[in-house]
Amino acid sequence: MENTIQIEFQNFKNELKKLDIEVTKIVKVGNGSMDFHEIFYQSPKYSELKSVFVQRHELDILLQKFKKQYA
């Protein structure tokens, strides 16, 4: 199961890289059924490191938001 999560986040990171956004770190936050992950990233729009919280099942939604902002 942990392997699947890693693959999903790796795919997410690869998609963001296409938008010139570098994911520097992903940290699991919370526990149980309410797992959140904090994704730290650096983008061409901002000089400082930014972060966003996401639940695993909403990665696709977050990716679409990034594509809207950075495409």
C-alpha positions in Angstrom: 0.0 0.0 0.0 2.8 2.5 0.9 4.3 1.7 -2.5 1.1 2.9 -4.3 1.2 6.2 -2.4 4.8 6.7 -3.3 4.0 6.1 -7.0 1.1 8.5 -6.9 3.2 11.3 -5.4 6.1 10.5 -7.8 3.6 10.9 -10.7 2.4 14.1 -9.2 5.9 15.5 -8.8 6.7 14.5 -12.5 3.6 16.4 -13.7 4.6 19.5 -11.7 8.1 19.3 -13.1 6.6 19.7 -16.6 5.2 23.1 -15.3 8.7 24.1 -14.0 7.6 23.5 -10.4 10.0 21.7 -8.2 8.6 19.7 -5.3 11.2 19.8 -2.6 9.5 17.7 0.1 6.3 15.9 0.9 5.4 15.4 4.6 2.6 13.2 5.9 0.5 15.1 8.4 -2.3 13.6 10.6 -3.2 10.0 11.1 -5.8 7.4 10.3 -8.4 8.0 7.7 -7.7 11.8 7.6 -4.2 11.6 6.1 -3.0 14.9 4.8 0.3 15.6 3.1 2.0 18.9 3.1 3.7 19.5 -0.3 6.6 22.0 -0.3 7.4 23.4 -3.7 9.3 26.1 -5.5 7.8 27.7 -8.7 8.9 30.3 -11.2 6.2 32.6 -9.8 7.6 32.9 -6.3 11.1 33.2 -5.0 10.3 31.6 -1.6 9.4 28.0 -0.8 5.6 27.5 -0.7 3.5 24.7 0.7 0.0 23.3 0.2 -2.0 20.7 2.2 -3.7 17.9 0.2 -5.4 14.6 0.9 -4.1 11.8 -1.3 -7.4 11.3 -3.1 -7.4 15.0 -4.1 -4.0 15.0 -5.9 -5.7 15.1 -9.3 -7.8 18.1 -8.3 -4.7 19.9 -7.0 -2.8 19.0 -10.2 -5.5 20.6 -12.3 -5.3 23.8 -10.2 -1.6 24.0 -10.7 -2.0 23.4 -14.5 -4.6 26.3 -14.6 -2.2 28.6 -12.7 1.0 27.7 -14.5 0.1 26.6 -18.0 
